[in-house]
């Protein structure tokens, strides 16, 4: 709940976001941007970008292709617990 946008939380809103990021040699995400945000202007995009540094990619895919220099789309959902 730490990254959940406060205004959205007060309103009981859930959010769906997709970020697009590059991948460096260590599998870290870089140069991330929001490519989809629903609902818009509720802070979900910024929250997703704040989480991106915690994500890592494997240096190689299962087929042995290096992930460095590639791009990855990551869908994220913010959902409040329902009572």
C-alpha atoms as one frame of an Amber mdcrd trajectory, in Angstrom:
protein
   0.000   0.000   0.000   3.043   2.186   0.312   3.050   3.096  -3.416  -0.737
   3.220  -3.864  -1.733   6.777  -4.860  -3.403   8.353  -1.814  -6.132  10.172
  -3.730  -7.063   7.005  -5.592  -7.085   5.079  -2.332  -9.451   7.586  -0.728
 -11.754   7.297  -3.740 -11.601   3.483  -3.754 -10.112   3.399  -7.268  -8.195
   0.534  -8.827  -5.724   1.195 -11.636  -4.176  -0.572 -14.605  -0.885   0.681
 -16.005   1.608  -0.503 -18.601   5.169   0.744 -18.538   7.763   0.361 -21.291
  11.407   0.076 -20.209  14.800  -0.577 -21.697  17.024  -3.268 -20.197  20.692
  -2.741 -19.318  23.489  -5.356 -19.142  22.701  -6.128 -15.496  19.016  -6.740
 -16.211  17.973  -3.428 -14.606  15.185  -1.419 -16.173  16.008   2.018 -17.550
  14.299   4.918 -19.295  10.835   3.703 -18.322   7.713   5.494 -19.508   3.992
   5.012 -19.039   2.310   3.759 -22.223  -1.126   3.060 -20.726  -2.831   4.356
 -17.589  -6.429   3.792 -16.543  -7.787   5.856 -14.953  -5.589   8.763 -16.046
  -4.448  11.555 -13.743  -4.911   9.585 -10.523  -1.214   8.942  -9.849  -1.034
   5.296 -10.920   1.510   5.978 -13.680   3.910   7.725 -11.323   3.450   4.962
  -8.757   4.309   2.329 -11.381   7.429   4.242 -12.438   8.432   4.366  -8.771
   8.281   0.569  -8.618  10.318  -0.028 -11.798  13.760   0.127 -10.095  12.760
  -2.930  -8.042  12.274  -5.111 -11.142  15.061  -7.126 -12.793  15.261  -9.076
 -16.012  17.403 -12.150 -16.511  20.552 -11.269 -18.496  19.494 -13.828 -21.108
  16.175 -15.217 -22.270  15.449 -18.935 -21.939  16.628 -19.381 -25.515  19.966
 -17.686 -24.728  19.268 -14.290 -26.320  20.776 -11.402 -24.333  18.171  -9.048
 -22.875  20.563  -6.079 -22.793  19.391  -3.354 -25.158  15.929  -4.853 -25.415
  12.626  -3.404 -24.274  10.022  -4.860 -21.994   6.367  -3.937 -21.446   5.181
  -4.520 -17.913   1.479  -4.461 -17.046   0.714  -3.542 -13.438  -2.562  -3.576
 -11.551  -3.257  -1.617  -8.410  -6.212  -3.126  -6.554  -7.604  -2.308  -3.174
  -8.705  -5.187  -0.954 -12.473  -5.711  -1.123 -14.427  -6.252   2.051
